[in-house]
Amino acid sequence: MVPEKKTLFSQPSWIIRSDEVELAVTELGGHMAPVTFFRNDRPFEPYYINPWHAENITIETPVLKPLRGDFFCMPFGERNSYRDEVHEVHGETATGYWVLTDSGRKGSVVYLTLTMDTKIRPGRTTKVLRLVDGHNAVYCQHILEGYTGKMCLGHHATLDPHGEADTMHISVSPIKFGLTNPHLTGQENNGEYYALESNKSFKDLEKVPTVWKEYPYDDLTIFPRRRGFVDIVQVYNKKKKKPGWVCAVYPKEGFLWYALKDARMLPSTVIWMENHGRYQPPWNGRNCCIGLEDVCAYLALGLRESVRKNRASEKGVPTYLTLSEKRPTIINYIQGAAKIPKGFDKVRKVKMGQGEITFLSYSEKSVTVPLYHWFLYTGSLEEPQDTF
């Protein structure tokens, strides 16, 4: 079955649908958006799409051309060099062209398979996106074959807050610690403003150091905040044997977005908070979005800094994977949405059940949705005999 292909927000995109979800993924960069959950009921579209897509302007950073939704980064982070490799921001998998190799339906599962043969670090990456009838979730898989050496990588889910202030409640699975970015504070030379204090550690997302003496801490579980600033932090998961999670609750709209990961492969989450804080083109101070990015990397500083000794690796947290051409490396990931009851605030805990997942809030509300969470460890949508 050949999937529908059309130009959406200026990018040629493939489209697949289940009974609950419609998903588009761009040919350039493999960026996943728009995605419509509950498409036949009360549609919910959480992913951000850049506002300059139809403007006739020069884009110097390749990843910004299709910038939208979730995309797979390899390497994750800034443009820099490592040995004889020079990688653009977020790497070839987020900036190159993907090739459609398979798609169709098998029973209740709709799938799309794309491949890319990368040149800077030679190898093949296969992207498989699956939808299951009855599930408001996207089952993502990236298979890395033929690669050797150290590599930082991860998912780059970027959400639209659908409002200008305090519209989202952010939470993550228990963390060991967090780090702020080692940027200079105040205005940078490239026209960016930062509100969080540089190069600091913290224990709680609700109390992160700022640059202001009269307002020394801020709560990063609420977004958008600190209008006029862009900030990046990284939090490191406490438990690696259970699925890690990150959630964004939209209480006014009655939905939550979530992502689940195998924390052994992606042991940290980078949180990029862009609230009209970038003034250089094409941003021009007009963007508001949040990246909830599950990675194995050191902040967003790129491959060179991730493979070096750094503040995270000194605390025992891996910031790169070692790839081998003798065996594939497989990154499984789940993103989805759920309707929440009135009064549901920030997610406190996530429980895995028999073919389902339950989100519990601090306000003691809960919601349970169907989900094949074992996919994170097996890569299969068929239930194993022994599940966690």
C-alpha positions as CSV (number, residue, x, y, z in Angstrom):
1,M,0.0,0.0,0.0
2,V,1.5,3.4,-1.0
3,P,0.7,6.0,1.6
4,E,-0.8,9.4,0.6
5,K,1.8,12.0,-0.1
6,K,1.1,15.7,-0.1
7,T,2.8,19.0,0.7
8,L,2.0,20.2,4.2
9,F,3.3,23.5,5.6
10,S,5.6,23.7,2.6
11,Q,7.2,20.2,3.0
12,P,6.4,17.0,1.0
13,S,5.1,14.6,3.6
14,W,3.8,11.0,3.8
15,I,0.6,10.5,5.6
16,I,-0.8,7.4,7.4
17,R,-4.0,6.9,9.4
18,S,-5.5,4.6,12.0
19,D,-9.0,4.9,13.3
20,E,-7.7,7.3,16.0
21,V,-4.6,9.0,14.6
22,E,-3.5,10.8,11.5
23,L,0.3,11.2,11.1
24,A,2.4,13.1,8.7
25,V,6.2,12.8,8.4
26,T,8.3,15.0,6.1
27,E,10.5,13.6,3.4
28,L,13.2,16.2,4.3
29,G,14.5,15.4,7.8
30,G,11.8,12.9,8.8
31,H,10.0,15.4,11.0
32,M,6.7,14.1,12.4
33,A,3.9,16.7,12.3
34,P,1.2,17.4,12.1
35,V,-0.2,14.5,14.2
36,T,-3.8,14.5,15.0
37,F,-4.9,12.4,18.0
38,F,-8.6,11.6,18.5
39,R,-9.1,12.6,14.9
40,N,-12.7,11.5,14.7
41,D,-13.8,12.8,18.0
42,R,-12.2,16.0,19.6
43,P,-9.0,16.4,17.6
44,F,-5.8,17.3,19.5
45,E,-2.7,18.5,17.6
46,P,0.1,19.1,20.2
47,Y,3.1,19.4,17.9
48,Y,4.8,22.7,16.9
49,I,5.3,23.8,13.3
50,N,7.6,26.6,12.4
51,P,6.0,29.9,11.3
52,W,8.6,30.7,8.5
53,H,7.9,27.6,6.3
54,A,6.1,29.6,3.6
55,E,8.4,32.6,3.7
56,N,10.9,33.3,0.9
57,I,13.9,33.6,3.1
58,T,17.3,32.1,3.4
59,I,17.6,29.4,6.1
60,E,21.3,28.8,7.0
61,T,20.7,26.0,9.5
62,P,19.3,23.0,7.6
63,V,17.2,21.6,10.5
64,L,15.2,24.8,10.6
65,K,13.8,24.3,7.1
66,P,11.3,21.6,8.0
67,L,11.4,22.2,11.8
68,R,8.3,20.7,13.3
69,G,7.0,18.0,15.7
70,D,9.3,15.1,16.6
71,F,12.4,14.1,14.7
72,F,15.3,11.7,15.3
73,C,18.7,13.3,15.8
74,M,22.1,11.6,15.2
75,P,24.2,13.2,16.4
76,F,22.0,15.2,18.8
77,G,22.9,18.9,19.3
78,E,25.0,21.7,17.9
79,R,27.1,21.8,14.8
80,N,30.6,20.8,15.5
81,S,33.4,18.5,14.5
82,Y,34.6,15.1,15.8
83,R,37.7,13.6,14.4
84,D,37.2,13.9,10.6
85,E,33.5,14.3,10.8
86,V,31.6,17.7,10.7
87,H,28.0,17.3,11.6
88,E,25.2,19.9,11.1
89,V,22.9,20.7,13.9
90,H,21.1,17.5,14.9
91,G,22.8,15.5,12.1
92,E,21.9,14.0,8.8
93,T,18.9,12.1,10.1
94,A,17.1,15.4,10.9
95,T,18.3,17.3,7.8
96,G,18.7,14.8,4.9
97,Y,16.1,13.1,2.6
98,W,14.4,9.9,3.6
99,V,13.3,7.2,1.2
100,L,10.0,5.3,1.5
101,T,10.7,1.6,1.5
102,D,7.5,0.0,2.8
103,S,4.0,0.9,4.2
104,G,0.7,-0.8,4.7
105,R,-1.6,-2.4,7.2
106,K,-1.3,-5.7,9.1
107,G,-4.5,-6.4,11.1
108,S,-4.9,-3.5,13.5
109,V,-1.5,-2.0,12.8
110,V,-0.7,0.7,10.1
111,Y,3.0,1.2,9.4
112,L,5.4,3.3,7.4
113,T,9.1,2.5,6.9
114,L,11.7,5.0,5.7
115,T,15.4,4.6,5.3
116,M,18.4,6.9,5.0
117,D,22.0,6.0,4.1
118,T,24.1,8.6,5.9
119,K,27.4,9.8,4.5
120,I,29.2,11.7,7.2
121,R,29.1,8.7,9.5
122,P,28.5,5.9,7.0
123,G,25.6,3.5,7.8
124,R,21.9,3.1,7.3
125,T,19.1,4.3,9.6
126,T,15.6,2.8,9.2
127,K,12.7,4.7,10.6
128,V,9.5,2.7,11.3
129,L,6.3,4.5,12.5
130,R,3.4,2.4,13.6
131,L,-0.2,3.2,14.6
132,V,-2.6,0.8,16.3
133,D,-6.4,1.0,15.9
134,G,-7.9,2.0,19.2
135,H,-4.6,3.6,20.5
136,N,-3.9,7.3,20.5
137,A,-0.2,6.6,20.3
138,V,2.7,6.5,17.8
139,Y,5.1,3.6,18.1
140,C,8.5,4.9,16.8
141,Q,11.5,2.7,16.0
142,H,14.9,3.6,14.6
143,I,17.3,0.9,13.6
144,L,21.0,1.9,13.2
145,E,23.0,-0.5,11.0
146,G,26.6,-0.5,9.8
147,Y,27.8,2.3,12.2
148,T,30.9,2.2,14.3
149,G,32.1,4.5,17.1
150,K,30.7,6.9,19.7
151,M,27.5,8.7,19.0
152,C,25.1,10.9,20.8
153,L,21.5,10.7,19.7
154,G,17.8,11.1,20.6
155,H,14.3,12.2,19.9
156,H,13.4,15.9,19.6
157,A,9.7,16.2,20.3
158,T,8.7,19.9,20.0
159,L,5.3,21.0,21.3
160,D,3.1,24.0,20.8
161,P,1.7,25.4,24.1
162,H,-1.4,26.7,22.4
163,G,-1.2,29.9,24.4
164,E,1.1,32.6,25.6
165,A,1.3,32.0,29.4
166,D,1.1,29.1,31.8
167,T,-0.9,26.8,29.5
168,M,1.2,23.6,30.0
169,H,2.2,21.5,33.1
170,I,5.5,19.6,32.5
171,S,6.7,16.6,34.5
172,V,9.2,13.9,34.1
173,S,10.0,10.5,35.8
174,P,12.1,10.8,38.9
175,I,15.4,12.4,38.3
176,K,18.9,12.1,39.9
177,F,19.8,15.7,39.1
178,G,19.5,18.4,36.5
179,L,22.0,20.8,34.8
180,T,21.6,24.2,33.3
181,N,23.3,25.1,30.0
182,P,26.9,26.5,30.2
183,H,25.9,29.5,28.1
184,L,26.7,33.0,29.1
185,T,23.8,34.8,30.8
186,G,22.0,37.8,29.4
187,Q,22.4,38.5,25.7
188,E,24.5,36.3,23.5
189,N,26.3,37.5,20.4
190,N,23.8,35.6,18.2
191,G,20.8,37.5,19.6
192,E,19.6,35.0,22.2
193,Y,18.6,35.9,25.8
194,Y,18.9,33.4,28.7
195,A,17.1,33.7,32.1
196,L,18.6,30.7,33.9
197,E,21.9,30.8,35.6
198,S,24.7,29.3,33.7
199,N,26.4,26.0,34.5
200,K,24.4,25.1,37.6
201,S,23.0,21.8,39.0
202,F,19.6,21.4,40.6
203,K,17.5,18.6,42.1
204,D,14.0,19.8,41.3
205,L,12.4,21.2,38.2
206,E,10.3,23.5,40.3
207,K,13.4,25.3,41.7
208,V,16.0,26.1,39.1
209,P,18.5,28.9,39.5
210,T,17.9,32.1,37.6
211,V,20.1,35.2,36.9
212,W,18.0,37.5,39.0
213,K,18.9,38.2,42.6
214,E,15.3,39.3,43.5
215,Y,13.9,36.2,41.8
216,P,16.6,33.5,42.3
217,Y,14.6,30.4,41.2
218,D,11.9,29.6,38.7
219,D,9.5,26.7,38.2
220,L,10.2,24.9,34.9
221,T,7.1,22.7,35.3
222,I,5.0,25.5,34.0
223,F,5.2,26.8,30.4
224,P,5.3,29.3,28.8
225,R,7.2,31.4,31.4
226,R,10.0,34.0,31.2
227,R,8.7,35.6,28.0
228,G,11.6,37.1,26.0
229,F,14.0,34.3,27.0
230,V,15.2,30.9,25.6
231,D,16.6,28.4,28.0
232,I,17.9,24.8,28.0
233,V,18.3,22.3,30.8
234,Q,18.9,18.6,31.1
235,V,17.5,16.2,33.6
236,Y,18.9,12.7,34.3
237,N,16.7,9.7,35.1
238,K,16.9,8.0,38.4
239,K,15.7,4.5,37.5
240,K,16.9,2.8,34.3
241,K,15.1,-0.5,34.7
242,K,11.7,1.0,34.3
243,P,10.4,3.1,31.4
244,G,11.2,6.8,31.6
245,W,8.5,9.3,30.8
246,V,7.8,12.9,30.2
247,C,4.4,14.5,30.1
248,A,2.9,17.8,29.1
249,V,-0.6,18.5,30.4
250,Y,-2.9,20.9,28.7
251,P,-5.5,21.4,31.5
252,K,-7.6,24.1,29.7
253,E,-7.9,21.8,26.6
254,G,-8.4,18.6,28.5
255,F,-5.5,16.6,27.1
256,L,-2.1,15.4,28.0
257,W,0.8,14.5,25.7
258,Y,3.4,11.9,26.8
259,A,6.5,10.1,25.7
260,L,7.9,6.8,27.0
261,K,11.4,5.5,26.6
262,D,13.8,2.8,27.6
263,A,15.9,4.9,30.0
264,R,18.9,2.6,29.4
265,M,19.1,3.8,25.8
266,L,18.0,7.4,26.4
267,P,19.0,8.2,30.0
268,S,18.1,11.9,30.0
269,T,15.7,14.6,28.8
270,V,16.7,17.9,27.4
271,I,14.1,20.6,27.9
272,W,14.3,23.5,25.4
273,M,12.1,26.4,26.4
274,E,11.7,28.9,23.5
275,N,9.5,31.8,24.7
276,H,10.2,34.6,22.2
277,G,13.9,34.6,23.3
278,R,15.6,34.2,19.9
279,Y,15.9,37.4,17.9
280,Q,18.1,36.4,15.0
281,P,16.5,35.2,11.6
282,P,14.4,33.2,11.1
283,W,13.2,33.3,14.7
284,N,12.8,37.1,15.0
285,G,11.4,36.9,18.5
286,R,8.1,35.4,17.4
287,N,8.3,31.7,18.4
288,C,6.9,30.0,21.4
289,C,7.5,26.2,21.7
290,I,9.0,23.7,24.1
291,G,11.2,20.8,23.2
292,L,10.9,17.7,25.4
293,E,13.8,15.7,24.0
294,D,14.7,12.3,25.3
295,V,18.4,11.7,24.5
296,C,21.7,10.1,25.2
297,A,23.8,13.3,24.9
298,Y,25.3,16.1,26.9
299,L,22.8,18.9,26.8
300,A,22.5,20.2,23.2
301,L,26.3,20.7,22.8
302,G,26.8,18.2,20.0
303,L,28.9,15.1,19.5
304,R,32.3,16.5,20.4
305,E,31.2,17.6,23.9
306,S,29.1,14.5,24.5
307,V,32.0,12.1,24.0
308,R,34.4,14.1,26.1
309,K,34.4,14.0,29.9
310,N,31.6,16.3,31.0
311,R,29.5,17.3,34.0
312,A,27.0,14.5,33.4
313,S,29.5,11.7,32.6
314,E,31.4,12.7,35.8
315,K,28.2,11.8,37.7
316,G,28.0,8.4,36.1
317,V,25.4,9.3,33.4
318,P,26.2,8.1,29.8
319,T,26.2,10.9,27.2
320,Y,26.8,8.7,24.1
321,L,26.3,5.2,22.8
322,T,29.0,3.1,21.2
323,L,27.7,1.8,17.9
324,S,29.0,-1.4,16.2
325,E,28.7,-2.5,12.6
326,K,28.5,-6.1,13.9
327,R,25.0,-5.5,15.4
328,P,22.2,-3.0,15.0
329,T,21.4,-0.5,17.6
330,I,17.6,-0.1,18.0
331,I,15.9,2.9,19.7
332,N,12.2,2.3,20.5
333,Y,10.0,5.1,21.6
334,I,6.3,5.9,22.2
335,Q,4.5,9.2,22.0
336,G,0.8,9.6,22.6
337,A,-2.1,11.6,24.0
338,A,-4.9,11.0,26.5
339,K,-8.0,12.9,27.4
340,I,-7.9,14.0,31.1
341,P,-10.8,14.6,33.5
342,K,-11.5,18.1,34.8
343,G,-9.2,19.0,37.7
344,F,-6.3,16.9,36.4
345,D,-3.1,18.9,36.9
346,K,0.5,17.8,36.7
347,V,1.4,14.1,36.2
348,R,2.8,12.7,39.4
349,K,3.2,9.0,38.5
350,V,2.8,6.7,35.5
351,K,1.8,3.0,36.0
352,M,2.1,0.2,33.4
353,G,-0.7,-2.2,33.4
354,Q,-1.7,-5.2,31.2
355,G,-1.9,-3.6,27.8
356,E,-2.6,-0.2,29.3
357,I,-1.0,2.8,31.0
358,T,-2.4,5.0,33.8
359,F,-1.4,8.6,34.5
360,L,-2.0,9.9,38.1
361,S,-2.0,13.6,38.9
362,Y,-1.1,15.5,42.0
363,S,-4.7,16.5,42.3
364,E,-5.5,12.7,42.7
365,K,-7.2,12.4,39.3
366,S,-6.2,9.6,37.0
367,V,-6.7,8.4,33.4
368,T,-6.0,5.0,31.9
369,V,-5.5,4.4,28.1
370,P,-4.7,1.3,26.0
371,L,-1.0,1.0,25.2
372,Y,1.5,-1.7,24.3
373,H,4.3,-0.4,26.5
374,W,6.4,-3.5,26.2
375,F,7.3,-2.2,22.7
376,L,10.0,-0.1,24.4
377,Y,12.0,-3.3,25.2
378,T,10.9,-5.8,22.6
379,G,10.2,-3.6,19.5
380,S,7.1,-5.7,19.0
381,L,3.4,-5.0,19.4
382,E,2.7,-8.6,20.3
383,E,2.5,-9.1,24.0
384,P,5.4,-11.1,25.4
385,Q,4.9,-13.8,28.0
386,D,6.9,-11.9,30.7
387,T,6.2,-8.1,30.9
388,F,7.5,-5.6,33.4
